[in-house]
Amino acid sequence: MKYFITADTHFGHTNIIRYCGRPYSDLEAMDKALIRNWNERVMPEDTIFILGDFCFKNTKEDKERYGANTKSLYYQNALNGDKVFLRGNHDDKQSTRTLIHSFTFDYGGYRINCVHNPADADAGYEINFVGHIHQNWLIRMFNGSILYNVGVDLHNYMPITIDEALNDIKKIKKNTKIETITFY
């Protein structure tokens, strides 16, 4: 079993292609690619933490397209792995129905905090995994804590393992001065 992490998949969100410059011709192409990329990496026995904005809101057209299933359940059923959802800013009207705003876990000698929005990061942790900011930046420092963006827009439109994220952080820390970010 492996542990994966991701954010900001925005399944079913046509405009995200334009907003983030995603390399897909249309929604169907994006969703198919995201599902294929996910299932090539994540096996059914793996666990994946989704740090918000899993899919876009359900509309009347969505209910007609997806039937009794909500859009969120449609995508959840298409994807491998045991999924743990954290609430993102686009998840209010979704059926992921998570109450989780943040969570922490111990892994690889680190106590890691996970939040959707980097502005909600907790500087009391050495590492915060975040989403929300799409392609804007990969890593920043915040009051001595590392903020690492796990969103699909910076990770070839696929989930990454927690080990890959930690190795990336180590490599960046060794070779680069990490820019500091301030929230107001």
Secondary structure, DSSP 4 states (H G I P E B T S, - for coil): --EEEEB---BT-THHHHHHT-S-SSHHHHHHHHHHHHHHH--TT-EEEEES--BPPP-HHHHHHHTTS-HHHHHHHHS-SEEEEE--TT-TTSS-----SEEEEEETTEEEEEESSGGG--TTSSEEEE-SSTTS-SEEEETTEEEEE-BGGGTTTS-EEHHHHHHHHHHHHHHSPPPB----
